[in-house]
Amino acid sequence: MTAAISGTTSSTASGGSAATNSRATGGVMGKDDFMKLLITQMTNQDPLSPQDSAQMASQLAQFSALEQMTNINAALQGQSAGTAAMIGAVNNSSALALIGKKVTAVTDQVAGGPAGTTAVNADVPVGGGQLRVRIIDAGGVTVQTKDVGAVPGGTVPVDIGDLTRDLPGGAYTVALDLTDAAGVVTHPASTVTATIDGVRFGTNGAVVTSGFLTFPVGFITSVQ
């Protein structure tokens, strides 16, 4: 009898080691690993000293909780995918409805040429400062510069028609350099108003177009 017990104990140690190695290899212990470990433990328990019933109940409760959390996680992932699809459909529908509408969008894009962008709105911080406008081409080269002068805090309209009308047609970047009373230079955000003439659909969702310019739907702040 002593020899039989010794053999059983050895099997238990081997089974426990195998389960531990399996968990270490996978990195994370899932519900299937937990069930295999529990079955191995019950199969190889010492018949003269069986598994404690309280400990067994605790392990079963842990398995039940693990199962419930797994199911909840799967349900949440399904809801997340459904919500993302619904949001995408709403954005696509909203983008199509904007065609022909005049919108204001947060962007640093402006159009050059005779029909280019004539004005931007600068979001100037409280206190204002000295504002300078630069127009930058696709190669990162500053092609036009204008010193606007002192501007107050708030939304400040800035005329840039004299900077864009003589440029070749295309998309450019507008850079706003604001120097405050302490000499600190910041770069306020800008908004542009344009009439939407098309919609493009890509992997990142819908974007609307106005001539050379493109705006993600989420960047539009108002529709006229």
RORONU-348239 format. One record per residue (C-alpha): residue in three letters; z, x, y. Coordinates in steps of 0.1 Angstrom, whole numbers, padded with zeros to 4 digits, always signed. Layout:
<pts>
ALAZXY...
</pts>
This chain:
<pts>
MET+0000+0000+0000THR+0008+0029+0023ALA-0027+0043+0017ALA-0043+0010+0025ILE-0024+0006+0058SER-0034+0042+0067GLY-0071+0034+0061THR-0069+0003+0083THR-0052+0021+0111SER-0079+0047+0110SER-0106+0020+0112THR-0089+0005+0142ALA-0089+0038+0161SER-0126+0042+0153GLY-0134+0007+0164GLY-0115+0012+0196SER-0132+0045+0203ALA-0167+0029+0197ALA-0159+0001+0222THR-0147+0026+0248ASN-0178+0047+0244SER-0200+0016+0247ARG-0182+0006+0280ALA-0184+0042+0293THR-0221+0044+0286GLY-0229+0011+0304GLY-0206+0018+0333VAL-0194-0018+0336MET-0178-0039+0309GLY-0195-0073+0305LYS-0185-0104+0287ASP-0204-0094+0255ASP-0186-0061+0254PHE-0152-0079+0259MET-0160-0102+0230LYS-0170-0073+0207LEU-0138-0055+0215LEU-0117-0086+0208ILE-0134-0092+0175THR-0130-0055+0165GLN-0093-0056+0174MET-0087-0088+0153THR-0107-0075+0124ASN-0089-0042+0121GLN-0054-0053+0130ASP-0026-0041+0107PRO-0019-0070+0082LEU+0019-0061+0082SER+0020-0062+0120PRO-0007-0086+0133GLN-0018-0090+0169ASP+0010-0104+0191SER+0002-0140+0198ALA+0012-0138+0235GLN-0011-0108+0240MET-0039-0126+0221ALA-0035-0156+0245SER-0036-0133+0275GLN-0068-0117+0263LEU-0084-0150+0257ALA-0075-0162+0292GLN-0090-0130+0306PHE-0122-0137+0287SER-0123-0173+0299ALA-0118-0161+0335LEU-0146-0135+0331GLU-0169-0162+0317GLN-0162-0185+0346MET-0168-0157+0372THR-0200-0148+0356ASN-0212-0184+0357ILE-0202-0188+0393ASN-0220-0155+0403ALA-0252-0167+0386ALA-0249-0201+0404LEU-0244-0184+0437GLN-0274-0161+0432GLY-0296-0191+0424GLN-0284-0209+0455SER-0291-0178+0476ALA-0326-0176+0463GLY-0332-0213+0470THR-0318-0210+0505ALA-0340-0180+0513ALA-0370-0199+0501MET-0361-0229+0522ILE-0355-0207+0553GLY-0389-0190+0547ALA-0406-0224+0545VAL-0390-0236+0577ASN-0399-0204+0596ASN-0435-0207+0584SER-0437-0243+0595SER-0421-0235+0629ALA-0446-0206+0634LEU-0476-0229+0628ALA-0462-0254+0653LEU-0461-0227+0680ILE-0498-0223+0682GLY-0510-0232+0718LYS-0474-0231+0731LYS-0461-0207+0758VAL-0431-0188+0745THR-0406-0162+0757ALA-0397-0135+0732VAL-0374-0105+0731THR-0399-0076+0728ASP-0409-0043+0743GLN-0446-0050+0737VAL-0470-0056+0765ALA-0508-0060+0766GLY-0531-0038+0786GLY-0565-0047+0802PRO-0577-0073+0827ALA-0560-0101+0808GLY-0529-0080+0800THR-0492-0087+0806THR-0484-0092+0843ALA-0446-0094+0842VAL-0416-0088+0820ASN-0380-0099+0825ALA-0354-0071+0824ASP-0319-0080+0811VAL-0299-0059+0836PRO-0262-0053+0830VAL-0236-0064+0856GLY-0236-0040+0885GLY-0273-0034+0885GLY-0288-0001+0895GLN-0321+0017+0902LEU-0349+0005+0878ARG-0379+0024+0867VAL-0407+0011+0845ARG-0428+0031+0821ILE-0459+0020+0801ILE-0463+0040+0768ASP-0494+0040+0747ALA-0496+0039+0709GLY-0494+0077+0707GLY-0461+0078+0726VAL-0476+0091+0758THR-0464+0076+0791VAL-0496+0063+0809GLN-0481+0044+0838THR-0449+0047+0858LYS-0434+0025+0886ASP-0401+0028+0905VAL-0389-0008+0911GLY-0359+0002+0932ALA-0325-0014+0933VAL-0320-0045+0911PRO-0290-0067+0906GLY-0273-0076+0873GLY-0288-0105+0853THR-0323-0115+0843VAL-0347-0097+0867PRO-0384-0105+0868VAL-0405-0073+0871ASP-0442-0073+0881ILE-0462-0049+0860GLY-0497-0063+0866ASP-0505-0032+0887LEU-0496-0010+0857THR-0515-0028+0829ARG-0547-0042+0844ASP-0566-0009+0846LEU-0556+0002+0810PRO-0579-0002+0780GLY-0572-0034+0761GLY-0545-0031+0735ALA-0508-0032+0728TYR-0484-0009+0747THR-0447-0004+0750VAL-0427-0011+0781ALA-0397+0011+0787LEU-0370+0002+0813ASP-0349+0030+0827LEU-0318+0018+0847THR-0297+0043+0866ASP-0263+0029+0876ALA-0240+0039+0905ALA-0224+0066+0883GLY-0258+0081+0874VAL-0257+0069+0838VAL-0292+0059+0825THR-0295+0029+0802HIS-0324+0010+0788PRO-0322-0028+0793ALA-0339-0051+0769SER-0370-0070+0780THR-0386-0103+0773VAL-0422-0113+0777THR-0438-0148+0781ALA-0471-0154+0764THR-0492-0181+0749ILE-0494-0181+0711ASP-0529-0181+0696GLY-0523-0173+0659VAL-0499-0168+0630ARG-0497-0141+0604PHE-0478-0143+0571GLY-0464-0112+0555THR-0437-0099+0532ASN-0412-0101+0560GLY-0420-0137+0569ALA-0442-0152+0596VAL-0451-0136+0629VAL-0470-0152+0658THR-0497-0135+0678SER-0508-0136+0714GLY-0539-0115+0719PHE-0528-0079+0711LEU-0491-0088+0708THR-0471-0100+0677PHE-0437-0116+0677PRO-0414-0124+0648VAL-0404-0160+0650GLY-0367-0151+0652PHE-0373-0131+0684ILE-0385-0161+0703THR-0359-0174+0727SER-0376-0203+0743VAL-0407-0225+0740GLN-0423-0242+0770
</pts>
